[in-house]
Amino acid sequence: PPTNLIANASVETADVGGATPQAWLSNAWGTNTATFEYPVTGFEGAKAIRVNMTAHTDGDAKWYFNPITVNPTKTYTYSDYYTSNVSTRYVVRFFLTNGTYQYEEIGSTPAAATPTKFEKSFAIPSTAQNMTIFHLISEIGILTIDNAVLTSN
């Protein structure tokens, strides 16, 4: 099988202190209240990550893996398993050679009470140096993510 390019893709390894998964970051922007929970019960392994948004006016909140170097001549495929009580979205953030970011929405998912797989392939812009993927929540609700996979095709 192709190599998973995401370090600690199933978030089983905690960072020093144990409050976050190694090689993962969290972020919220806009006017909202979100908590980032780790670890929570995983779908296959022991651990997963969760965003709990309790107030929302605008913006979003998400966990995302450390950016990885990409090859602009390749197509990449991303997948993860999630549960959520609201719809969620997937946005790729590319860092370009001119020092700016480019964002591309690659999908959205409905609420799912049981672990559900999302998978999508996408092209890399010709000037991209690295990328990460935001599986984000932008309304009051809970999103749990596990078993992220990014491969180069």
Residue, then its C-alpha position, 0 to 999 in steps of 0.5 A: p500500500p502507499t505510504n501514509l505521509i501524516a506523522n502520528a496519523s492515528v494520534e496514538t502518540a501524545d506530545v510531551g505533557g500529553a495534552t495534544p497528539q504529537a505532530w498535530l496542531s489546533n486552531a480556531w478563528g472568528t467569534n466562537t467558543a471551541t475546546f480541543e479535546y485529546p485524547v478521546t476514545g478512538f475508533e480503532g486505536a485507543k485515541a482520537i481528537r475532538v473539537n467541541m464548539t459551544a458558541h458560534t457567530d463566525g469562523d471555524a475550529k479544527w485539528y490539523f497535522n503538521p504541514i508536509t512537503v508536497n510534489p506539485t506534479k502529483t495527485y494526493t488522496y486524503s481520508d479520515y474517519y469522523t463522527s459529528n452531530v453537525s455537517t463539517r468541511y475539509v479545506v486544504r491549505f497550501f503554502l506557496t513559493n511566494g510565501t502566501y497561503q492558498y485554500e481549497e475546499i475539497g468536500s463536506t460531510p453530513a452529521a454521522a453518529t457512527p465512524t464514517k470514512f471521507e476520502k478525496s483526491f486533489a491536485i497540488p498547485s504548481t507553486a505549492q511547497n507544503m500542505t495540510i488539511f483542515h477538517l473543520i467545524s463551523e457551527i455549534g456541535i462536536l467533531t471527532i476525527d481518527n485514522a487520517v491518511l494522506t498518500s501521493n498517487 
